[in-house]
Amino acid sequence: MKLTFLIHCPDQAGIISSVTSFLHQNGGNVIYLDQHVDKEAGVFFMRLESDFQQNTDKQVLRASFQGELANRYEMEWSIHQERIKPRMAIFVSKYKHCLYDLLSRYQSGELLVEIPFILSNHQDLSFIADQFQIPFHHVPVSKELREKAAQQQLDLIEEHHVDFVVLARYMQIISPRVIEALPNRIINIHHSFLPAFAGAKPYHAAFKRGVKIIGATSHYVTEELDAGPIIAQDVATVSHSHFIEDLVAVGRDLEKIVLSKAVQLHVKRKTMVYNNRTVVFT
């Protein structure tokens, strides 16, 4: 079986040698290793993949790693088994481009997750869930229903053992209670016009200013709106010859690509969050 180790700790000499020696002594064969040092913060990051025999006791391995290495180096760490697919819930409102993209990748086997349900504050896209044979939950949100909606979301997340949530153009603010339940496990996507062109029609405002690039940003959700750790970004150039509908089309295409990339990075355990920033191993 292949296990992925994610580690960060205060930077000091001997970490890589100690970790690889420990794995070798416990029957592991290191097949991939990447590391990064944030010299300003003095923090060491490492992502490591190692093959083990199928009968390796993961609980014993975890306990040994904690006792022999993690305590000594003050590590924050986790282990993930490759063949265990994470359970990904999708929240969406009325825009369907990101939803269709994720579900198509899921159905083709490109996105290795389980999708226990799709949740929306509207009923408009329930037919898409039916197409892909995925349960659909309508949870309306309003000022009066906000707390009730948050509780319903939390109940579904707990009931279906959800590992992370993707906001595929979910046009509601996520409750702090839900964010607290899934820290750095809620992924959002938005256009990169913020904060210059905020509001309901950012592409119209951008068109009037004659912008020359369009971008999209995917990030983990925090209580500060659209200010969480960034996972992936991309841009496309536009010109005076583009109309508003062209800008919208380019923007939506970027949103699909960037959100998919962020989800894949998360699923493959290639992101680590520290001080509201991400280390992304590619």
N, C-alpha and C positions, 0 to 999 in steps of 0.2 A: 504494500500500500504506500501511496505517496502522501507525505505530510508537509504542509507549508508552515513555517515558523515566521511570525512577525515579532520583531523585538525592537524596543528602543530603551535607552538608558543613558546615564551620564557617560560622556566619552572618556575612555581610559584605555591603556595598553592591554593587549592580550585577549580581547573579547572574541574576535573571530577564531583565533587558535583554540580558545577554551570551548567554544560552542561546537566547532567541527570535531575536536577530539572527543567531546562528550558523545556526539552522535555516532562516531565511529565505534567507540567502546560499547555503545548500546545497539549495535547492529544496523546502523543507518549508513546509507551511501549518499553523500551530498551530490546532487545533480544540477543544482543552480544556486548561485549566491550573488546577491547584490547588496551594496551597503552605501550609506551616505552619512557624512558628518556635517552637522550644522555648527560650524566653528564659532559663530557669533553666540549661539545659545549653549554650546558645549554639549550637544546631544548627538548620540550615535544611533543610527537606524539600520536595520538589516532585515532583508527578506531572504529566506532560505528554503529550498525544496530538498527533501531527502526521501529516498526509498527505504522502506522497512519490510521485513517479512510480514505476511498476513496475520500471523499469530502474535505479533507484538502487542503487549498489553499497554494501551494508551494511557490508562490511569496510572500505572506504575511509572511510565515514561514521564508523564507530567509531574508526578511527585518528585522524582529524581532530579528533573531539570530545575524545579523550584528550589529544592534543597541544596543542590550542588552549584548552580550557576545564578539563578535569578536573584536569590537573596544576596549573594556576594557582590553582584554588579548593579543591584537596585533596578532590576529590569521590570518594565511593563511588557508583557508578552502574551501571545496566544498561539494555539496550534489549530490547524484546519485540515481536515481530510478531504482529498481531491474528489472522491466519488460521492460525497454527500452533497446533494444539490441544495443550495439555499432557497428558502421559501420567500418569494417576492410578491407582495401585494401591489396593485396598481391603483392609484387614485387619479381620477380624470373628471373634467367638467363637460364642455361641449366640443372643444377642438379635438379632432380625431387623428391627426397626422402622426403624432408621437405614439399614440396607442396602437395604431395599425402597424407601425414600424416595429415596435417591441414584440407584438404578438406574432408577426411574420417571422422575426428572428427566432422566437421561441418555438414556433411550429416547425421550422426548418431544422432545428437542432443546433443552431448557431449560438443561442443563448441558453446556457445550461442551468436552468432554474426550474422550480416548481411554482406555479401561480395558483394559489388557493382561491383567490377572488379578485374581482375588479369592483371598486367602490366609486360612486359618483354622487354629487349633490344634485344632479339632474337625471332624468330617465332617458334622455335623448340617445345615448350610445349603448343602451342595453342590447340592441340587436347585434352589435359587434361581439359582445360577450357570448351571445347565443351562437354566432358563427364559429367561434373558437371553442365552444362548449366549456366555458369557464363561468362559475357562479357570479352573479351580478347583484350588488347591494346598493339600493338607493337610500342615501342618508342625507336628507335635506338640511341645509345650513342657513340660518338667519340669525339676527341679533338675539332673538328670543330662544332659538333652538341651539345656539352655539355650544353650550355645555352638554346638552343632551347628545348632540352629534359627536362631540369628543368622546363621550362615554361609549357610544355605539362603536366608534372606531376602535377604541381600546379593547372593547369586548371581542370584536372580530379578530383583532391582531393576536390577542391571547388565545382565543378559541382555536385559531388555525396555525398557531405556533409560527407566526410570521417572523422572518429574520430581518427583512428590511422592506422599505416602502419606496416606490418610485412615483413621483408626482408628474404624470404625463400631461402637463398643462392643466393642473388642478387649480382653479382660480379662487381659492379660499386660503385664508391664513390658517396654518396648522396650530392647534392648541398647544400651549406649553406642556400640558400633561402628556400629550402624544410624543412631543419632542423628547421629553425626559425619559419616556419609556423606551425610545429607540435613539439613543445618542449616536450621532454620526452614522445613522443607518436610515436616514430619509434623504433621498436624492431629488433635487429639483432642477428644472431647466427654465431659462428665461432669455430674452433677447439682451444684447449687451449695450443697448442704448441708455440704460440706467447709469447715473441719475439724471443725465441731461434731458432725456425725453421720456419722462414718466407719464402715467395716465393711461386712459383707455385706448388711445390711438397713437402709439409711439411712431409707427411707420409714416403716418400722415405728417407728424411734426418733423420727422427726420427728412422726409421728402422736401418739405418747405425750406429746410436749412441746406439742402443740397449735399447730404452726406456722401462720402466716397467709399466707405466700408460699412458692412453689416456684420454683426457678430452674434454669437450665442455662448452662454456660460452655463455650465452645470456645476452644482455645488451641494454640499451637505447642508441640511436645514438647521438653523439655530433660531433662537427667539428673536434675534435682530434680523429683520426682514431682508432677504436677498443679500446677506452679508456673511454667510457661512463659508467654511473652507472650500476653495475652488478645486474641482476634480479635473475638468476638461473645458477647453475653449477652442473656438475656431472663428475665422472671419472669411468673408468673400468681398471682392471689390465690386462696386457699382459706379454708374456714371450718370451724367445728365440725360442720357437716352432712356433710362429706366423710369417707368411710371410707378405709381404707388403699388399697384397689384404685382408688379415685378419685384419690388422690394419685399412685399409680404411673402411671395413664393420663395424667394431666396432665403428669407429669414426662417421660414418653416422647414425648409430643407436642412438648413444648418442646425436647427433645433433637434431634428430627428437624429442627425449624425452625431452631434455632441452628446445628447442624452444617451444614445446607445453606447458610445465609447465610455462614458462615465459608468454606466451600469456594468459593462464588461470588465472594466478595471476593478470595480468593487467585487464582482463575483469571483474574479481570479485572485482576489486578496493582494492587489497591487497598490493599494492606497493605505497610507498611515497618516493620522491626524495628530498635530501637535501645535498648541498655541494658535488655534484658528487658521492654521495653514496645513497643506497636505504635502507629504512626500509621495510622489507617484513613481513607482518602479515600472519602467517600460522595457 
